Amino acid sequence: MRHSEDGLSHTQGTRTSMETETKRAYWNDRLHDNWGPHGVGTLVYGRYYNAWLYKVRKNVFRRVVSRLDIDLSKSSVLDVGCGTGFYINQWRKLGAGKLTGVDISDVSIRRLSGEFPEVNLYRLDISEDIRPLTQRTFDIVSAFDVLFHIVNDDRYREALRNIHFLLKDGGYFLFSDNFLHGEGKRYMDYWKSRSLSFIKTELERVGFRIILRTPMFVLMNSPVDTKYSMAERYWEMAMFPVRRIKLLGFFIGGLMYPIELLLIRLMQESPSTEIMICKKERSRNQW
């Protein structure tokens, strides 16, 4: 990939790679059959448990956004990987001045266009061609549970450069990832959890300053970042009944929810997904 004289990302040869088309087909099929938070969440645990996970996400999201030194009513917000519109809706409820959403999926953009007619929506891959969008347009860019689906490191770097390009100077970048303290982990072509050191290096190289990293989950999501090699397996075993009987997710999630809210407030780090807030320090016209 390269950046042309206009500063925008373009693919070499073709505007859309086979990798993007494969992922687009995957998400189109998945969202067509599973529209709702569970469709973009942990699908194997069903809609009931995922509903509790998104209650946690809502709580953490609102608490994190409240820390931003910005007037949301006058802010332009871009949500990357807007999926089924959960975070678009949260930004709207908090009073964001202008909302834009992008997603790789045709199904997502078509459905959200009907649900949120006031939101500017574009089908694109943030790691490829972003020409529908313009430089230094946004005060805030959010990308929750999105970037770890970019398994190629070069494309991951390209996504960070594109996000930096789209932000105004001093703008905020909010995203979630697993921020591993050890080596990265990859699950086929579906997701890749990168090390905290790798992510920090790439963010700083692009021109972001890290302000905050805080837990999104502690108990309710897989403990991928722990020195205990069996932790993930034990967690999966404990959650096996929910995988088999989806209705159990309503009761188990309800029991874990208040404990989770307490833990995410008490802990500075978690063995699972966390949110990071970054600030754009400077503009770079060439990369």
NORPEBEL-V120280 format. One record per residue. N is the residue number from 1. RES is the residue in three letters. SS is DSSP state (hx for helix, st for strand, lp for the rest). PHI is phi in whole degrees, 0 to 359 (* if undefined). OMEGA is omega in whole degrees, -180 to 180 (none if undefined). Layout:
n->{N | N}
res->{RES | RES}
ss->{SS | SS}
phi->{PHI | PHI}
omega->{OMEGA | OMEGA}
This chain:
n->{1 | 2 | 3 | 4 | 5 | 6 | 7 | 8 | 9 | 10 | 11 | 12 | 13 | 14 | 15 | 16 | 17 | 18 | 19 | 20 | 21 | 22 | 23 | 24 | 25 | 26 | 27 | 28 | 29 | 30 | 31 | 32 | 33 | 34 | 35 | 36 | 37 | 38 | 39 | 40 | 41 | 42 | 43 | 44 | 45 | 46 | 47 | 48 | 49 | 50 | 51 | 52 | 53 | 54 | 55 | 56 | 57 | 58 | 59 | 60 | 61 | 62 | 63 | 64 | 65 | 66 | 67 | 68 | 69 | 70 | 71 | 72 | 73 | 74 | 75 | 76 | 77 | 78 | 79 | 80 | 81 | 82 | 83 | 84 | 85 | 86 | 87 | 88 | 89 | 90 | 91 | 92 | 93 | 94 | 95 | 96 | 97 | 98 | 99 | 100 | 101 | 102 | 103 | 104 | 105 | 106 | 107 | 108 | 109 | 110 | 111 | 112 | 113 | 114 | 115 | 116 | 117 | 118 | 119 | 120 | 121 | 122 | 123 | 124 | 125 | 126 | 127 | 128 | 129 | 130 | 131 | 132 | 133 | 134 | 135 | 136 | 137 | 138 | 139 | 140 | 141 | 142 | 143 | 144 | 145 | 146 | 147 | 148 | 149 | 150 | 151 | 152 | 153 | 154 | 155 | 156 | 157 | 158 | 159 | 160 | 161 | 162 | 163 | 164 | 165 | 166 | 167 | 168 | 169 | 170 | 171 | 172 | 173 | 174 | 175 | 176 | 177 | 178 | 179 | 180 | 181 | 182 | 183 | 184 | 185 | 186 | 187 | 188 | 189 | 190 | 191 | 192 | 193 | 194 | 195 | 196 | 197 | 198 | 199 | 200 | 201 | 202 | 203 | 204 | 205 | 206 | 207 | 208 | 209 | 210 | 211 | 212 | 213 | 214 | 215 | 216 | 217 | 218 | 219 | 220 | 221 | 222 | 223 | 224 | 225 | 226 | 227 | 228 | 229 | 230 | 231 | 232 | 233 | 234 | 235 | 236 | 237 | 238 | 239 | 240 | 241 | 242 | 243 | 244 | 245 | 246 | 247 | 248 | 249 | 250 | 251 | 252 | 253 | 254 | 255 | 256 | 257 | 258 | 259 | 260 | 261 | 262 | 263 | 264 | 265 | 266 | 267 | 268 | 269 | 270 | 271 | 272 | 273 | 274 | 275 | 276 | 277 | 278 | 279 | 280 | 281 | 282 | 283 | 284 | 285 | 286 | 287}
res->{MET | ARG | HIS | SER | GLU | ASP | GLY | LEU | SER | HIS | THR | GLN | GLY | THR | ARG | THR | SER | MET | GLU | THR | GLU | THR | LYS | ARG | ALA | TYR | TRP | ASN | ASP | ARG | LEU | HIS | ASP | ASN | TRP | GLY | PRO | HIS | GLY | VAL | GLY | THR | LEU | VAL | TYR | GLY | ARG | TYR | TYR | ASN | ALA | TRP | LEU | TYR | LYS | VAL | ARG | LYS | ASN | VAL | PHE | ARG | ARG | VAL | VAL | SER | ARG | LEU | ASP | ILE | ASP | LEU | SER | LYS | SER | SER | VAL | LEU | ASP | VAL | GLY | CYS | GLY | THR | GLY | PHE | TYR | ILE | ASN | GLN | TRP | ARG | LYS | LEU | GLY | ALA | GLY | LYS | LEU | THR | GLY | VAL | ASP | ILE | SER | ASP | VAL | SER | ILE | ARG | ARG | LEU | SER | GLY | GLU | PHE | PRO | GLU | VAL | ASN | LEU | TYR | ARG | LEU | ASP | ILE | SER | GLU | ASP | ILE | ARG | PRO | LEU | THR | GLN | ARG | THR | PHE | ASP | ILE | VAL | SER | ALA | PHE | ASP | VAL | LEU | PHE | HIS | ILE | VAL | ASN | ASP | ASP | ARG | TYR | ARG | GLU | ALA | LEU | ARG | ASN | ILE | HIS | PHE | LEU | LEU | LYS | ASP | GLY | GLY | TYR | PHE | LEU | PHE | SER | ASP | ASN | PHE | LEU | HIS | GLY | GLU | GLY | LYS | ARG | TYR | MET | ASP | TYR | TRP | LYS | SER | ARG | SER | LEU | SER | PHE | ILE | LYS | THR | GLU | LEU | GLU | ARG | VAL | GLY | PHE | ARG | ILE | ILE | LEU | ARG | THR | PRO | MET | PHE | VAL | LEU | MET | ASN | SER | PRO | VAL | ASP | THR | LYS | TYR | SER | MET | ALA | GLU | ARG | TYR | TRP | GLU | MET | ALA | MET | PHE | PRO | VAL | ARG | ARG | ILE | LYS | LEU | LEU | GLY | PHE | PHE | ILE | GLY | GLY | LEU | MET | TYR | PRO | ILE | GLU | LEU | LEU | LEU | ILE | ARG | LEU | MET | GLN | GLU | SER | PRO | SER | THR | GLU | ILE | MET | ILE | CYS | LYS | LYS | GLU | ARG | SER | ARG | ASN | GLN | TRP}
ss->{lp | st | st | lp | lp | lp | lp | lp | st | st | lp | lp | lp | lp | lp | lp | lp | hx | hx | hx | hx | hx | hx | hx | hx | hx | hx | hx | hx | hx | hx | hx | hx | lp | lp | lp | hx | hx | hx | hx | lp | lp | hx | hx | hx | hx | hx | hx | hx | hx | hx | hx | hx | hx | hx | hx | hx | hx | hx | hx | hx | hx | hx | hx | hx | lp | lp | lp | lp | lp | lp | hx | hx | hx | lp | st | st | st | st | st | lp | lp | lp | lp | lp | hx | hx | hx | hx | hx | hx | hx | hx | lp | lp | lp | lp | st | st | st | st | st | st | lp | lp | hx | hx | hx | hx | hx | hx | hx | hx | hx | hx | lp | lp | lp | lp | st | st | st | st | lp | lp | lp | lp | lp | lp | lp | lp | lp | lp | lp | lp | lp | lp | st | st | st | st | st | st | lp | lp | lp | hx | hx | hx | lp | lp | lp | hx | hx | hx | hx | hx | hx | hx | hx | hx | hx | hx | hx | hx | hx | st | st | st | st | st | st | st | st | st | st | st | lp | lp | st | lp | lp | lp | lp | st | st | st | lp | lp | lp | st | st | st | lp | st | hx | hx | hx | hx | hx | hx | hx | hx | hx | hx | hx | lp | st | st | st | st | st | st | st | st | lp | lp | lp | lp | lp | lp | lp | lp | lp | lp | lp | lp | lp | lp | lp | hx | hx | hx | hx | hx | hx | hx | hx | lp | hx | hx | hx | hx | hx | lp | lp | lp | hx | hx | hx | hx | hx | hx | hx | hx | hx | hx | hx | hx | hx | hx | hx | hx | hx | hx | hx | lp | lp | lp | lp | lp | lp | lp | st | st | st | st | st | st | st | lp | lp | lp | lp | lp | lp | lp}
phi->{* | 213 | 246 | 278 | 297 | 280 | 87 | 269 | 281 | 226 | 277 | 282 | 90 | 239 | 288 | 229 | 280 | 297 | 299 | 295 | 296 | 295 | 293 | 299 | 298 | 300 | 288 | 299 | 294 | 295 | 285 | 298 | 270 | 220 | 286 | 137 | 305 | 294 | 292 | 255 | 264 | 270 | 302 | 293 | 265 | 78 | 288 | 288 | 293 | 297 | 300 | 291 | 301 | 283 | 294 | 295 | 303 | 299 | 298 | 293 | 303 | 296 | 292 | 291 | 298 | 296 | 274 | 286 | 272 | 201 | 270 | 299 | 295 | 251 | 255 | 257 | 240 | 248 | 255 | 272 | 71 | 290 | 55 | 263 | 90 | 302 | 282 | 304 | 295 | 295 | 299 | 297 | 295 | 278 | 91 | 302 | 293 | 219 | 242 | 227 | 231 | 230 | 206 | 284 | 267 | 297 | 299 | 301 | 295 | 295 | 291 | 291 | 299 | 281 | 280 | 230 | 296 | 276 | 265 | 282 | 235 | 224 | 269 | 199 | 257 | 297 | 267 | 231 | 273 | 245 | 299 | 297 | 256 | 238 | 296 | 53 | 266 | 248 | 277 | 220 | 238 | 243 | 211 | 266 | 56 | 238 | 294 | 286 | 276 | 268 | 275 | 275 | 295 | 295 | 291 | 298 | 298 | 297 | 298 | 297 | 297 | 296 | 296 | 300 | 299 | 281 | 280 | 290 | 301 | 84 | 286 | 255 | 240 | 246 | 207 | 244 | 198 | 262 | 45 | 293 | 277 | 251 | 285 | 292 | 230 | 233 | 248 | 48 | 255 | 267 | 208 | 218 | 272 | 260 | 287 | 301 | 295 | 297 | 296 | 299 | 299 | 290 | 297 | 292 | 296 | 288 | 126 | 257 | 250 | 281 | 259 | 205 | 225 | 217 | 296 | 260 | 224 | 234 | 259 | 274 | 230 | 302 | 280 | 282 | 245 | 211 | 281 | 270 | 296 | 268 | 300 | 297 | 294 | 297 | 295 | 297 | 295 | 295 | 269 | 303 | 302 | 291 | 297 | 275 | 236 | 299 | 298 | 300 | 300 | 296 | 281 | 294 | 299 | 296 | 289 | 279 | 305 | 295 | 293 | 298 | 299 | 293 | 295 | 290 | 276 | 274 | 264 | 273 | 226 | 224 | 277 | 230 | 294 | 229 | 253 | 239 | 250 | 235 | 232 | 286 | 272 | 198 | 265 | 229 | 278 | 226 | 237}
omega->{180 | 170 | -178 | -177 | 178 | 177 | -175 | 179 | 175 | 178 | 176 | 174 | -180 | -177 | -179 | -176 | 176 | 179 | 179 | -179 | 178 | 179 | 178 | 179 | 179 | -177 | 175 | 180 | -177 | -178 | 175 | -177 | -173 | -180 | -178 | -178 | -180 | 180 | 177 | 179 | 178 | -167 | -174 | -180 | 171 | -174 | -175 | 179 | 178 | 177 | 177 | 177 | -179 | 170 | 176 | 179 | 179 | -180 | -179 | -180 | -178 | 179 | -180 | -179 | 180 | 180 | -178 | 178 | -174 | 175 | -175 | -177 | 179 | -173 | 174 | -173 | 173 | 175 | -179 | -177 | -171 | 169 | 180 | 170 | -178 | -177 | 171 | -180 | 179 | 178 | 180 | -180 | 178 | 174 | 178 | -174 | -178 | -175 | 174 | 177 | 175 | 178 | -180 | -171 | 173 | -179 | 179 | -176 | 180 | -179 | -178 | 178 | 176 | -177 | -177 | -176 | -179 | -177 | 174 | -175 | -179 | 172 | 177 | 177 | -175 | 179 | 180 | -172 | -179 | -175 | 173 | -179 | -176 | -174 | 174 | -178 | -165 | 174 | -178 | 169 | 176 | 179 | -175 | 180 | -175 | -168 | 178 | 172 | 174 | -171 | 178 | -175 | 178 | 178 | 176 | 178 | 179 | 178 | 178 | 178 | 180 | 179 | 177 | 180 | -175 | -178 | 169 | 175 | -177 | -180 | -176 | 174 | 179 | 178 | 178 | 178 | -179 | 170 | -175 | 176 | 176 | 180 | 178 | 179 | -180 | 175 | -178 | 179 | -173 | 177 | 177 | 175 | -178 | -180 | 177 | -178 | 178 | -178 | 179 | 180 | -178 | 177 | -179 | 179 | 180 | -179 | 176 | 171 | -179 | -179 | -171 | 169 | -173 | -177 | 167 | 176 | 174 | -177 | -167 | 177 | -174 | -179 | -175 | -176 | 180 | 180 | -180 | -171 | -177 | -174 | -180 | -178 | 178 | 179 | 179 | 178 | 180 | -178 | -177 | 178 | 179 | 177 | -177 | -178 | -171 | -179 | 177 | 179 | 178 | -176 | -180 | 177 | 179 | 177 | -176 | -172 | -179 | 178 | 179 | 180 | 178 | -177 | -178 | 176 | -176 | -172 | 177 | 176 | 177 | 176 | -177 | -175 | 178 | 175 | 176 | 173 | 177 | 178 | 179 | -175 | -175 | 177 | 174 | -178 | 179 | 178 | none}
